[in-house]
Amino acid sequence: MTNWLRTNKIAAGLMVLIRIYLGWQWLDAGWHKLTGGFNAAGFLQNAVNNPVLESGTKEKLYPNFVAFLDHFALPNAKLFNVVIPLGECLVGAGLILGALTVTAAFFGMLMNFMFLLAGTISSNPWLILFGTIVLMAGPNAGRFGADYVLLPWLKAEWRRLTHRTPKQPPLNPKGAVG
């Protein structure tokens, strides 16, 4: 099944539909936050005050994540007010356009997991399911998108940068070096 997702043109076509759906979910959420006066402080404070607890106990299920929210995210809420909606819009645009598709899906899933760890179920499991399918398809997910041009260009640039050979001295007119 994974090989089919990673190589088949029909799978690539289905990935377009999944990418557009998933991308629209991210772009819509990010756009509403960018234009609607989003403030992460309330969400972060609620996640710290009401952490996810282990079933039947009062033990925090994710104490390290709650500490991260309390000691880093909450004091830097203004940064998160920009990073979250901007990240959601970039993930959405990347998925819709098929540009850096796998990267966009990965960062979308990362945000989904962060929201889940903070105690928000919402559409996160559904979006993780679709993100996983995109990740499993790999580069084939962007085959009918900007990745068709972008990925070969990035690979060529990477090779050029990492396999640089020292400049050769110019040849004199008779073909000898020097």
RATASUL-V910442 format. One record per residue. N is the residue number from 1. RES is the residue in one letter. D_CENTER is the distance of its C-alpha to the mean C-alpha in whole Angstrom. Layout:
# RATASUL-V910442
N&RES&D_CENTER + N&RES&D_CENTER
This chain:
# RATASUL-V910442
1&M&23 + 2&T&20 + 3&N&22 + 4&W&23 + 5&L&19 + 6&R&19 + 7&T&22 + 8&N&23 + 9&K&24 + 10&I&24 + 11&A&21 + 12&A&19 + 13&G&21 + 14&L&20 + 15&M&16 + 16&V&17 + 17&L&18 + 18&I&15 + 19&R&12 + 20&I&15 + 21&Y&15 + 22&L&12 + 23&G&11 + 24&W&14 + 25&Q&13 + 26&W&10 + 27&L&12 + 28&D&15 + 29&A&14 + 30&G&13 + 31&W&16 + 32&H&19 + 33&K&18 + 34&L&18 + 35&T&21 + 36&G&23 + 37&G&23 + 38&F&20 + 39&N&21 + 40&A&19 + 41&A&23 + 42&G&24 + 43&F&21 + 44&L&21 + 45&Q&25 + 46&N&25 + 47&A&22 + 48&V&25 + 49&N&28 + 50&N&27 + 51&P&25 + 52&V&24 + 53&L&28 + 54&E&29 + 55&S&31 + 56&G&34 + 57&T&34 + 58&K&33 + 59&E&31 + 60&K&27 + 61&L&25 + 62&Y&22 + 63&P&25 + 64&N&22 + 65&F&19 + 66&V&22 + 67&A&24 + 68&F&20 + 69&L&20 + 70&D&24 + 71&H&24 + 72&F&21 + 73&A&19 + 74&L&22 + 75&P&24 + 76&N&21 + 77&A&21 + 78&K&21 + 79&L&18 + 80&F&16 + 81&N&18 + 82&V&16 + 83&V&13 + 84&I&12 + 85&P&13 + 86&L&12 + 87&G&8 + 88&E&9 + 89&C&10 + 90&L&8 + 91&V&6 + 92&G&9 + 93&A&11 + 94&G&9 + 95&L&9 + 96&I&13 + 97&L&14 + 98&G&12 + 99&A&11 + 100&L&9 + 101&T&8 + 102&V&7 + 103&T&5 + 104&A&3 + 105&A&5 + 106&F&4 + 107&F&2 + 108&G&4 + 109&M&6 + 110&L&7 + 111&M&8 + 112&N&10 + 113&F&12 + 114&M&12 + 115&F&14 + 116&L&16 + 117&L&17 + 118&A&18 + 119&G&20 + 120&T&19 + 121&I&19 + 122&S&19 + 123&S&16 + 124&N&14 + 125&P&15 + 126&W&16 + 127&L&12 + 128&I&11 + 129&L&14 + 130&F&13 + 131&G&9 + 132&T&11 + 133&I&14 + 134&V&11 + 135&L&10 + 136&M&14 + 137&A&15 + 138&G&13 + 139&P&14 + 140&N&16 + 141&A&14 + 142&G&14 + 143&R&18 + 144&F&19 + 145&G&17 + 146&A&16 + 147&D&15 + 148&Y&19 + 149&V&20 + 150&L&17 + 151&L&16 + 152&P&20 + 153&W&20 + 154&L&18 + 155&K&19 + 156&A&23 + 157&E&22 + 158&W&21 + 159&R&24 + 160&R&26 + 161&L&25 + 162&T&25 + 163&H&28 + 164&R&30 + 165&T&34 + 166&P&36 + 167&K&38 + 168&Q&42 + 169&P&45 + 170&P&46 + 171&L&49 + 172&N&52 + 173&P&54 + 174&K&56 + 175&G&52 + 176&A&53 + 177&V&50 + 178&G&52
